[in-house]
Amino acid sequence: MKAVKFAVSMHEEDYKDLEAIRKEEKLSRSGVIAEAIRLLKEFREKEKLVRQYEEGYKKMPEELANIKAWERVSAEVFSKGEWQ
């Protein structure tokens, strides 16, 4: 992948946080920024999936009988240790 250089301005406190994270994680500044971008993308994707789930659940909520059936099956599986 081609690397691109760019200048970043930030508040001094944010810079101090960046440096502390960089030193603790033994990363370069570029590494911290790249990791932050990766985590932000991952977080946004998970938020999107949660919103989709919530919208779907509003359109078609679970019935009490289904919930009780899942609870019963889960209890059986965990009591037998089959989940390991």
N, C-alpha and C positions, 0 to 999 in steps of 0.2 A: 504494500500500500504506500502511496506517495505521501510524504510528510509535508505539511504546510505550516509555515511560521506566521504568527500573528501576535500583536501586542494586546495586552489586557490591562485595563485600569480597574482597581477595586479599592474599597475602603481599607484602611490600614488594619483594622481588626480582622477583616476577612483574610487579608494577606497573612497575618499572624496565624490564623487558624489553618490556612493552607500549608504553611511551613511546618506547623506542629503535626499535621496529618502526614505530610510528606516524610518527615523524619521518623515518625512512629511506624509508618508502613514501609519505610525504606524504598520510596518511589521518587521518581523525578517529578518536577512540577507538571510536565507534560503527562506523566503517568497518572497523577492525581486528577487532572482535568479530564483525561480520557475515561478514567474509571467513573468520575462523577457523571459524565454524559451517558455512559453505559447504564448506570444505575437509574438515572432520570428516565431514560427510554424504557427500561424495564418497569419502573414504577408506573409510568403513564399507560403502558400496555396492560398492566394488572388492573389499574383503575378502569380502563375501558372494558375489560372483561367483567369486572364487578358490576358496572353500570348495565351491561348487556344482560347479565344474570338477573339483576334486580328488575329490569324491564320485563324480561320473560316471566319472572315469578309473579309480577303484578298481573300479567295477562293470563297466567295459568298457575295459580297457587296450588301447593300440595294439599291433598285432602287429609284429614285427621287419620283415616284408616291407613293411608300410605306411610305416614310418619310413625304410627305405632308399629307397623310391620317392620320398618327399618330399625326401629329401636329394639324390637324382639330379636331380629336376625343379628344385629350388632352385639347384643348381650350374649347370645349363644356363641358367636365366633370368639369373642374375647374370653368368655368363661372356659372355652376349650383350648385356648392358646393358639388357634388356627391362624391368627393374624401375624405371627412371627415368621 
